[in-house]
Amino acid sequence: MVLFRLHSMQNQIVLGVSNRHVHLSREDLTTLFGLDALTVYRRVRQPGEFAAEQFVKVHGPRTTFEKVRIMGPCRAKSQVELSRTDCIQLGIDAPLTQSGHLQNAGPVEIEGPKGRVRLEHGALVAARHVHMGPGHAAELGVADQELVKIRFGGQRGGVLDNFIIRVKDEWVPEIHLDTDEANALGLHSGDHGELIKG
């Protein structure tokens, strides 16, 4: 087992805990809000990405989440990213898959102040993953779509398998877990994990 170093001091990658959220297509943004563009509320770690000021309602057979934040910018297709606990509460059968892989995503309805949209393939539980740029991937000796492990410290820490390496030119290193996974290990955004290869 070999630990690959990204930061000379900490040998770790920062963690971002991902709460339930929605990505909208421009068409659906217009339907739901009558807008052409989202309004930036707060920039996030990945360049060009942001939490928007806009929220939607997410409807499932069992209940409705009244205030789910939209993340920008707009994408080609709308999707709703949920934790497994969220899916149980909503009564939605959503697959574990990569963000943007919507072929088998579950049905879900989203509502804004101007309208409502049903996504036949829109609900998913995002597979755990690590963002990074090509230079970081080369330094770490990993490739896009490779599976790695991450070790987390703390009282409830441990090693989690099957993190997907996702490489894009503008991305910076960041581990993504959903709230179920983070809560199970007592983790918060800003904590760090060690990438394990081998």
N, C-alpha and C positions, 0 to 999 in steps of 0.2 A: 504494500500500500504506500503510495507516494502522495505527499501533500504538495500542491503547486502554489507558488506564492504570487499574489497579485500586488500586495502592498508590502514593502520591505519591513515595516514595523509590525503589522498585524497579521499578515498572511491570510487575510479574510476578505470576503465580499459582503457588501452591505445588503441588508434584507429590506424588502418592501412588502408589507402585508396588504393584500388586496381584498378590500371589502366588496360586497355586491355592487355591480355597476353596469352601465349600459353604454354601448357604442352605437351611434346612429348613422345611417346613410343620410346624404343631403336631402334626398326625396322624403324620407321619413321625418327628418327634422322639420321640413316645411309643413308636412301634414300635421304633426303634433304641436308645433309652436308657431307656424307661420313665419319662420325665420329662414334666412339663407346661410347663416353662420352661427356657431356657438359663441358664447361670451366666456372669456377666460376668468375663472375664479382664482385658481392657484396653479402655477407650473409644477410639474412633477420631475422626477430625476431624469427620465429619458428626454432628450432634446426634442422640442417641437410638440410634446404631449402635455396635456393639462387636464385638470379637473374643471369642468364647466360650471357656470352659475345655475344652469338649468337642471331640473329634476323631472322624473316621470314616475307615474304609478306603474307597478308591475303586477298584473293580474294572473292568478292561478286558479285552479278548480276549488281549492280549499280556502284561500285567503288572498289579500292584496297587500303588497308592500307600498305604502303611501308615498314614500320619498326616497327614490333611488337616483343617485347622482349619475349624470352623463359625463363620460370622458371624451375629450377631443384630441385631435381633430376628427371630422367626419370620416367614415370608412365607406368602402364600396357596398357593404351589406351591414344591416343592423344586427346586433347580437346582445344577449343579456348574460353576463357572467355571474354565476351564483356559487355558493358553497353547497355541499351536500345537505347540510342542515336547512339551508334556504329552500332547496328543492322539496324536502319533506314537508316543510311548512306550507309551501305553495301548492303541493300536490302535483308537481311537475317531474316527469321522468327525463332527466337531462344527462347526456353522456359525459364521461371524463374524456376530454380531448383538448387539442391545442386551440388557443384563440384564433378565430378565423376559419377553422375547419368545421364548417356548418352542415356538411352533407347529412349527418345523422343527428344534428341538434334537435332538441325537443321543441314542441309548440309552446308559445307564450304570447300574451297580449300586453302591450304597453300603451299608456295613455298620457297625453299632455293636455294643456289648456285648450288646444284648438282641435283635437281629434284623437283617434284611437287606431292602433295598428295591430293586426295579428301576424305574428311571425311563425310560419309553419315549421321553419328550421332556424330557431333563434336562441334557444336556451342551452347553456352548457356549463359544466364544471371545468374550469381551466386546469389543465395538467401543470404540475409544478415545473418551473423552468428557470433558466438563468439567462438574462440579457447580457450581451457584450458586443463590442466591435471586433473587426477582423484582427486588429493588432493585439487585443487582449487575448483572443482565442489562440493566436500563434504563441503568445508568451506562456499561456497555460497548457499548450499542447493538446487542445481540444478542437473539435470541428462542429459545424452547424448540424443540429439534430442528434449529436452524440448524447448518450445517457451517462450521467455521472451521479455521485453521491455527495451529500453535503452534511458535514458534522456541525451541530449546534451545541453550545455550552449552556450552563445554567442548571438549576436544580432539576428541571424536567427535560434537559437536553438529550440529544441522541443523534443518530445517523439516519437520514432519510435517503431512500433510493429513488432512481428514475426521475432525476431532474433532466429536462431536455435543454441542451445548449442551443440558444437561438442567437444567431449572428446577423447583424445588420450594420452597415457602414457607420451610421450616426449614433448607435447605441453605446451606452456606458455600462460597466458591470453592475448588475443588480439581481439578487435572488428574489423570486416571487413565490409566495405561498398565499393560500386563501386563509380566511379567519379560522376555519375549523382546524387546519393544520397548525397554524401559529398558536392558537389557544391550547392545543394539546401539548405543545412543547414550551409553553410559557414565554413565547416570543413576541416582540413588538417591532414595528418599523424602526430602522436605525440600528438594530442589533446586527451581528455579523455571523457568517458561517464560513467554514473552511471547505473548499472544493476538493474532493477526493477522487483521484483517477487511479484505477488499477485494482 
